Amino acid sequence: MLQLLRAGLVLGPCRRQGSALLWQQFPLNGCRQCSSGIIPNEKIRNIGISAHIDSGKTTLTERVLFYTGRISQMHEVKGKDGVGAVMDSMELERQRGITIQSAATYTMWKDTNINIIDTPGHVDFTIEVERALRVLDGAVLVLCAVGGVQCQTMTVNRQMKRYNVPCLTFINKLDRMGSNPTRAVQQLRSKLNHNAAFIQIPIGLEGNFRGLIDLLEQRAIYFYGDFGETIRYDEIPAEFRVEATERRQELIECVANSDEQLGELFLEEKIPTVTDLKLAIRRATLKKSFTPVLVGSALKNKGVQPLLDAILDYLPNPSEVQNYAILNQEDSEDKTKLLLNSVRDDSEPFVGLAFKLEAGRFGQLTYIRVYQGMLKKSDYIYNTRTGKKVRVQRVVRMHADSMEDVDEVYAGDICALFGIDCASGDTFTDKTSIDISMESIHVPEPVISVAMKPSNKNDLDKFSKGLNRFTREDPTFRVHFDNESKETIVSGMGELHLEIYAQRMEREYACLCTMGKPKVAFRESITAPVLFDYTHKRQSGGAGQFGKVIGCLQPLDPENYTQLEFEDRTIGTNVPKQFIPAVEKGFREACEKGPLIGHKISGVRFVLEDGGHHMVDSNEFSFIRAGEGALKQAVENATVCILEPIMSVEIVAPSEFQGAVIAGINRRHGVITGQDGVDGYFTLYADVPLNNMFGYATELRSFTEGKGEYTMEYSRYQPCLPSVQEDLIHKYLEATGQLPVKKGKAKS
């Protein structure tokens, strides 16, 4: 089967010239026939397209859909026609020209079904990339030929490693001024530690970009027609022959280093055939020990069809990826892993993961990746987290925001279900395997909080409906009600993240919102170990309350500043074992509010060493109160410091503004960690406290004449400066009315 498929892939492009017009005439028939009949695993690819902001992901997806006949005409992301790209289906996305939600679609290329998820690039929408990569088998990492590897590329790379996703790299925007694909590949090697090499090189750059050279087949590829749909193969131009030979040799060496079979051929000094090379690249890519690099320009319609061929050639099908489920046994602590079977029939029980929720026109839409077995309409499935049984009323395949009904889906498919009540990351199974669950999706902690309220009091109902829906869709968007200030506090991944939700509230629920000043998630911690000995005693007629705890409160290492640990070192029965969870519960509850500025206490370990109990008066409640009292007593006797979130900031600006940018970072108490410069631009890496980063975007634009841009992401927590700590405590005491507010303070 695989031999036939590969033969088809090699022959494929030749047939394509004649049929290019046919594809455009019957785009839908090509896709309809794929959804009937069971497609074998070898003919399926689940891929994601992810990259740094503005690298051209959505434009690339648009071209892929056009060439595969899924859409009949192309539109630009911020096009003059005002239509916008298909995958940016939300009105807000089209207006801003950015992707906010990852959108799923599927298409056919050379009889292979490709499921594609287009993901956002902004760090504020990291969770969308996280969820997409969790359920995909392979990915295309898009790099900008001018920007190369940027900070969000590193984040995406970390996520790919976390979920073991093999990837291809596509260097886009070769038609732009200052494009340098060689530098991008060097950065792939140095910054991301990829064993990367070109499998294509460009013919000309910037304005002279004419086509590509395929290093494997050793031929030139040119793209003609209004939309680059006609492909012509030709001899390699004379002036590029030397470079092509050198690059091919470099490619063989890189692959031979990571693939044993090709390595043996290389050592025997045999010349590998094209098939040998392709199979070796596939094996090395699947092992994640090699990254093939393709080049092109999506906007100028060059290099997209060879990328589609490479997706089929080198990225895994669902049967080549090992997916594990966890067996939840109630009595045992250790987790048993089960290997899931990717056979596309109903011989195995159904297992699926709900990776994304969306409120559509017909109620809640749940995106599901099927990992094992099959699911058909009107089946009953079980949510393993809640144990509830639900009936599948409708199964659809998604294409951006339009959908197509299907009767059944099999292992390896991505589909969407309607009317199913669940949360993001839930596992669904059939009746026989209720105690199985998939590993959940990693959710980063929110870094910024803002008070949000509807402008009009009568809109409270719409406001709560909107918040309820957004929190279910997006696990990084959190909402809680602050009892002290009587405000609704929303938390997210950045200013843009929260701003987008405020705008969506206005558009989708007609509810105007006002937002307060952003609040930073500070933490409080102790600087040195401190002992405690606390007795909780209460007598009030009848059985009283009694609980005594003795131990020590210790600070944790800097890398664990966000965690709380509880350690039980008691020996004997002074504190009965059944009450130890109660002490821990009391300790964790008391950590919700610190003594200095009312933020959470974290980065401490509560070590319980001894205690005492009373035969009659001791109960669970007494020890909860004893745990709370012990923490408060220890914190009163300790030196408490405030921890603040530190952000890794990357700033790119023209070199003439270097002095102003560095001065701006120093003014915000940033620590510069490194810098590099290229072609009149410099990149500055710094660690800056989040509290000092508000309003930086406007400041940077103003002193770089609008040419500077920056991105930041959460790095770690560290103690703040004494002057900052004093200021924060002062503001907290004023806000809670414990200190009179100084008049005329603004002038002083």
N, C-alpha and C positions, 0 to 999 in steps of 0.2 A: 504493500500500500504506500509506504513512505517513498519507495523508489519511484513509483508512478508519479507521486505528488512532486518530488524533486524534479523529475524529468519535465513535468508540466511547468514548473517554475522557470526552468532554464529556457524552455521553448516559448513561454508565455508572451514576452514582449513582442516577438516577431508577429504573432497573430494580432496583437493589439492595434497595429496601425490600421489594418483594414476595418476593424470593428469599432474604431473610436466613435464613428458617427452613430452606429447602431446603439451603443451605450447611451448616447444622449437621447435617442428617440424613445427607448423603452426603459426608462430608469426604474419604474416600479416593478415591471415584470421580473426583472433580475432579482429583486429583493423578495417578492412574494414567494417565489418557488423555494427560497431557502427556509421559510418558516414552516413549510409542511415537510413531512418526512424527517427521519432522525439523521442529523448530520453527525458523522463520526468525530471523535475527539481531535483527530489529526487536522480536521478542517475548521478548527475554532481557535481564535486568539482573543484573549481578554487583555486589552492594553490601556494604559493611561498616558496622557500627554501632560507632562509637568515641567516647570521651569521657573526662572526668576521673572519678576514683573516685566511686561513689555518685551518678551523674547519672541512673541509671535505664535503662541500656542493655539489661540482660537482661530487665527488666520490659517494656520496649518491644518487644523481640523476641517475648516471650511473647504480647503482645497481637496483634502482626502475624500470628503463626502461628494464633491463635484465629480472628481475623476472616477469614483466607483459608481456613479450614477444614482446616488441617493438623493441629490438635489439637482434641479435643472439650471439654476443660475447662482453665481457667487455674489456676495455683498461684502464690503469691507467693514471692519470693526467700528471705525468712526467714519463711515463712508459719507460721501456728499449726498447720496440718494436718501439718507436718513432711515434706511431699512435696518442696517446692522446685521451682524453675523447670526446664522441660524442658532448656534449653540448659546449665544447670549440672549436667552428668551425673555428675561425680565426687562421691563422697560427701563429700570434704573441702570441696568448693565449697559444698555444701548446708549443711554444718555451720557454716562461717564466713560464709556469705552473700556471698561474693565470687566473681568469675570468675577462674579460674587459667589455663585453656587456652582458646584461641579455639575455638568450636564452629561447624561448618558445617551449614546446612540449606537446603532449597529449598522453594518453595511457589508456588502459582498465584494471580494476582490479575488479573481481567478478561482471561483467556486469555494472560497474560504470565507467563513463568517467571522467578521472582526467586530467585537464589541469595544467601543471607544468611550473613555470618560475624559472630558476636557476639564482640567482643574484650574482654580485661580492661582495667581502668583503672589498676591500680597500676603505678608506674614500674618495679617489680621485674620485671614481665612484659612489658616494652617489646617484646621480640623477637616476641611473639605478634601485636602490632599491626603491627609492621614487616612480618612475613611476610604478614599478611592484606592490607595495603594494596598490597604488591608485585604481587599477582595480581588485585586488584579493579579494576573500571572506574570505580566511583563510591563515595561514602561519605555516611553521615548523621552529622554531628557533633552530638552531643546536649549541650546545655548545661543546667545547673540554673538555674532562674529566680531562686533565692536566691543561689547562689554565683557565677553568671556565668562569666567566663573565668578558670579557675584554672591552676596551673602545668602540670598534666599535659595540659590542653587545648592549651597552647602546644607541648608535645612532640609531641602527635598532629598538630597543625597543621603543624609542621616536617616530620613524616614524610609528610603528604599532599603537601606541596610537593616533597619529594624524589622522589616517584614520580608527580608530576603528576596527582593524583587530584582530579577536580571534586567538590564536595560541596554538600549541602543542610544547613541548620542547623535542628534541632528544639529549641525551648526547652521543657523538660519541668518538671514539678512546679509548675505554676501554682497548684495548690490549697494549697501550703505557705504558712505565715506568712512575711511579708517577701518574697514573690516580686515581682520587678521586671523584666519582660521588656525594658522600654525601656533599662534600665541594661545588661542583657546585650548588647543590640545595639550600644550605644555602645562597650562593651569589645571587641566583635568588630571594630569599626572602629579603635579606638585601639590595642589591644594586638596584634591579629593582622593589622591592615591589610587587612581584607576590605572590599570594597564591598558592604555588606549592607543589606537593607531587608526589612521585613515584607511577606509576601504574605497573611498572616492576622493579625487582632488578636483578643485575648480579649474576651469579654463578661463583665466582672467579674473580680475576682482573689481569691486566697485562698479563704475560705469561700463567697464569692458567685460563684465561677467557674461559669458556666452553659453556655457554648458558645463558638463562634468566629464571626468575620465574615470571609468570603472576600472579599478586596479586588478580586480579578480579576472574579469573577462578580457582585460587589456584592450579597451576600445573607448572611443569618445561618444558621449550622448548629447544630442541637441534637442531642444524643445521648440516646436513651431505651432502655428495656429494662434487664434485670438487669445485662447486660454491655456496655451502650452499643452494641448491635449494630444498633439501629434509628435511622436518620438522618432528621431532618426539616429541610427548608429553609424559610426564612421571610424576611419583610422585615427590614431592619436596624432594631433598636430606635431610637426617636427620639433618645434621649440619646447614642447613639454615632454618629449620622450625620455630624456635623461632623468628629469624629476620623477616621472611615473615609474621608471625602473627602480630608482632609489627607494621611493615610497613603498613599492611592492615588496622589496627586500626587507624593509623595516617592518612591514605588516607581518611577513612570514616569521621574522625573528620574534616579534612580540607574541604571536600565537604559539610558536614552538616553545616559548618559555612556559606557557601555561597549559599546553596540551601534549600529553606523552606521545600519542601516535604520530603527530606531526613533528614532534621533537626528534623522534627516532629517524624519520625521513631526512630531517635537516642535518642530523649528525652523520648520516650515511652519504650526505651531499647529493641526495636524489632531488630532482625537481618535482614538487608536488603538483598534481593536476588541479584543475579548477574545482572539481568535485571534492577532492581531498581537502582543499583549503576551506571550502564552504562548510563541510561537515566538521572540520576542526574548529572553525570560528563558532559554529553552533554549539559544539560541546563546551568550549571555553566560556561562551556567553552564558550558557545555562548554569555553569558552575560559578558564575560571577567572578571569574578570574581574568576576563578580557572584556573590553568595551569597544565594539566597532563604531567608528565615527563616519557619519555621512554628512554631505554638505548640500547647500541649496539656498533658494530664496523663495519662501512661500508666496510672498506678495507678487513676485514677478513670475510665478508659476513655473519654477525650475526646480527639479530634483525631488518632487513629491512622489511620482510613480516609482522610482527606484527605492524610495524609503518604504513604500508599501510592500515591495518585493522583499526588502530586507526584514520587515516585520514577520512575513511568512517564513523566510529562510532561517532567521536566527532567534526569534523569541519563542518561548515554550508554549505548547498547547496544554489544556487543563490536565492531561494525564501525566505530563512530565514534571508537574509541581507536586510536592508532597504536602498535603494539608492534614493537620492533626486536630482532633477534638479532645477535650478533657472529660474524663469520666468522673462525675461528682459522686463520691461515696461518702455518705453522711458520717460513718464511724471513723474513717481514716483521714489523717492529715495530708498525707502525700497524694499528689495528683497523678493519675495514670493517664498516659497519652494514647489515643487510638488513631491509627492511620486510616484516613477516609479513602474509600474506593471511588475512583472517578468514572466507572463504567456508565455509559449513557443508556440505562434501562431501569426497570423497576425491581431488579433482583435484590438490591440493597435498600435498607430503610432510608427515608428522606431526612437530610440534614441541610439546613440553610441558615444564613446569617443576615439579619436585617441591618444594613450598614448606613442607611440614610432615610430620613423621613421628610416628607414635603406635604404641605397642605395644598392640594390641587382644587380644581373646580368641583370635583365630586367627592370631597372629603379627604381624609388622610391617605397619602400615597406612600407605600413602604417599599423601598428598593431592597431586593433580596438577591444574594448570590447563592446559587444552589451548589453545594459541595458534594452531595452524594444522593443517589436515588433519583426519583422523579416526582413532580408535583403536578397534579392536574386540577382543572376547575371543579369546584364543589367537593374537594377533599377536606378532611378535617386535619388540622395540624395543631401541635401543642407548643406553647411558649414555655421553654424550660425554666425561665426565671420566675414566672408567676404560677406556672402549672396550669394555666387556663387553656381551654380547648377553643379554637376558632375555626370557622368555616371559610374556605377560600371561595369568594363569590366571583372574582374576576381576575384573570392573569393577563398582563399586557407587556409588550416589548416597548421600550421608550425610544423616541427620537426627539431630543431636546424637550419641547413641551407638548409634542403630539404623541399619540400612542396607537398601538396596533394590537388588537386582541389575539391571544393564542390560547389553545386548549390545554397544552401541557408543556412543561419545561423540564430539562434533564440536568444532570451534574455538569458543571462548567458554564451554565447559562446565567445571565444577569437579567432579572425581570422585575416587575413591580406589581404589588397587590393592592387592592382597595379595601377600605373599611376594616383594617386590622389594628387593634389597639395594642401598641407596644412602644418600647423606647429604642433609641439608637444603640445598636450593639447586642440586641437580643438574639438568642438562637431559637430556631423553630425545628421541631422534629416530628416524626409520626409517633403513634402510640407506643411502639415497641422500645423506643430508646429515649425515654423522658429524662434520664439522668446524664445526658451528654450535653456539653456546651462548648462552643467555639471560644478560642481565646479572644478576649475583648479588645477593643480599639484603644490605643493610647491617647488619652485626652490631656493636652497641656493645661496648666493652671492659668486662670485669667490674671492679667497684670494691671488692669486699670478699672476703676469703679467710678460711676457718675450717678448723681441723684437725678431721677427722671420723673416727670409728672405731666399729665395732660394739661394743655393750656385752658381747656374748658372743663369745669367740674362735671358737666353732664356727660362727658365722654368716658367716664371711669369704666363703664361696662366694656366699651370697645377696647380701652387700654388694657384691661386685664385679659380680655380674649386674645389680643395680639401678643402680649407677653407670654401667655400660656403656650401659644402655638410656637413662638420663636424658641422658647427654652426646650421644647420637645424636639424641634428640628436640629438645634445646634447645641451640643453639650458644652461648648466653651462660653456660651452666653448664659450667665447665671443671674438670678433675680432674688433679692431678699428684702424684707421690710425691716427697717431700722427702728426699733421701739423708742430709742432715745430722741432721735431727731424727727420721728414720725414721717420718714421719707422712704420711697421705694428706691432701692439702690440696684443698679444693673452693672454687671461686671463683664468685661470682655478682653479681647487680645490686643486692643489698641484703639486710638481715637477714631480711626476710619471705620473700624468694626461697629462701634456704638453709633456713630453718625449714620451709617447705612441703615441700621435698625430703626433709628428715629425717622428716617425718610420713608422706610417701608411702612412704618406705622401710619404715616400721613397718607401714603398712596393707597395702601391696601385696606386700611380701616377708617380712613377719613378722620384721623384723630391727631391733631397737632400736638407735639410734645415740646416741653421746654427742658433743657438739660442744665444741671448745675456745674460747678467746677469739678473736674475729675479728681477722684480721691485715689491715692496710691495704697496698695495693699501692704502696709508696713507690718512688721512682726515684732514681738518683744521677746527677749531671751535673757539668760543670766550669764555672767562672765566667769564665775568660779563655783565649784561645788558648795552646797550649803546643806546642813543637817536639819531635820525636822523631827519633832516629837509632839504629836497632837492627839488630844483626847476629845472626842465628841460625846457630851453627856447631857441628857435632858430627862428630867423626872417630872411627870405631870399627872400623878394619880394613875394607878394601874401600871401596866408594863411601860417602861420608859425607853430611852434610846441610849445605847452605849457602843462606842467603837474607838479603838486606839490604834494609831499607826506610827511606826518609828522607821526612819530611813534617811535617804539622802537624795537631793535633787542635783543632777549633774548636767553641765552644758555638753552638747554634742559637737562633733567636728564641723568645720565650716561647710563641707559639702552636704551635710544633713540638716542644714539650718531650717528647712521647711518641715521637718518631721517631728513627731512626738514618739517617745519610746517609753514602754513600761516594763520593768523587770522585777520579777518576784524572786527574792532570795531568802524567803522565810523558811525556817526549819522548825518542825514540830507543829503544834496545833494552836499556838497563841492567836494567830489569825486563821480561823477555819478556812479550808480551801474554797468552800462554796461562796465566801465573801470576797475573794480576791478580785473577780471581775467587777464587783461593786466598787472597790477602791479605785480600779482603773477607770471605771465610768465617771466617778466623781472627779478624778484628776483631769480627764479629757474635757468634762463639762466646764471645769473651772478655768481651763486654758482658753476658752472662747473669748475671754475678756481680760486684758492685761491691766496692771496697776497704773502704768504711766500715761498712755494715750488711748486706752480702751480697745486696742487692736489685739489680735490673737497672740497667745504665747506659743512659741515653737522653738525647736532646736534644743529641747531639754529631755533628759531621761529621768524618770521617776523610779528610784530603786527602793522597793519595800523590803526592809530587813527584819522587822519584828513588829509587835503590837500587842493588843490584848482584847479579850472579849468577855461578855457576861452571859451566863447560861440562859437567862430569860430575856434580858433587855436587848441583846445584840440581834439585829436583823439587817437585811440588805440595805434598807434606807439609811441606817446609822452609819454603815461603812461608806456609802456614797458621800454622805455629809463629812465623814472623817477624811476621805480622800480630797474633797474640795478644801476643807480647812487646812489640811497639811500643806497643800500647794500654796495657799494664800500666806500661811505662816512662813514658809520657806522663802517665798518671793519678797516678803517684807524685810527679811533679814539679809537678803542677797543684794548684790549690785546689779541692777537691771539695765540692759542696753536696748536701744531700738535698732532693728535690722531693716534695711531698705533694699528694694529690688534694684539690681544693677543690670543695665541693658548693654548688649554688644551693639555698638553703632558703627555703621559703615557709611562714610560720606564720599561721594564722588563729585569733584568740582574742577573747573579749569585751574591750571597751576598758578595763574597770576593772583588767585584769591587765597592761596595757601595760608598766608599769614593771618588773614582775617578769620578763616575757618578754625585754625588752631587756637587763636585767641578766644573765639567763641566757645570752644570746647573747654578751655582752661577756666573760663568764666563760670561755666556750669559744673565745675569740680570734676571734670572728666580726666581719666588716665589714658594717655595715648599708648596703644599697644603695638602699633606698627603702621607703616605706610609704604605704598609703592606708586610709581608714576609711569604713565604711558601716553605717548602722543599728545602732549599738551594738557593731559588731565592727570590729576593725582587722586589716589584713594587713601583715605585716612581711616584707620581702625581704632576705636576707642571704647573704653568702658565708662559709661556715664550713669549716675543715679537717675532712675525714672522720674523722680520728683522734680528734677531739674530740666527734663526734656520737653515740658509742655510749651507749646508755641514755638518750638524750634524750627518747624517747617517754614513758617513765614519769615523768621529771622534769617535762615539760611538763604532763602530765595532773595531776600532784599539785599544782602551784601555779596551775592554772587551774580547779580543781574538776572536772576531766574534760571541760571544754568546749573546750579548745584542741586543734588538730590541726595536723600539719605534713607537708609532702612535700618530698623533696629529690631532686635528680638531679645527675649528674656535670657539672661545668662545665669545669675545666681543671686543670693542674698548676702549682704555683708553689713557690719555695724556702721551706723552713720556718724558723721562728724559731731563732736560735742556741742558745737554751736547750733547745728541743725536740730539735735535732740532737745536742747533747751527751748528752742523756738517752737517745736512741735508740742512739747508739754505745755508751754505757755498758751498756745492756741487752744489746746484741748480744755485746759482749765477755764479759759474765757468762754468757750462754747458751751460748757456744762454749767456755767454760772458760779463756779467756785472762786473766780477772780473777777474783780470789776474790770470792765473794758475801759482801757485808757482813752480819754477823749483827745482828739487832735493827733492820734497816733500816726496818721499818714504823713503829717508834716514833719514829725521829729526824725 
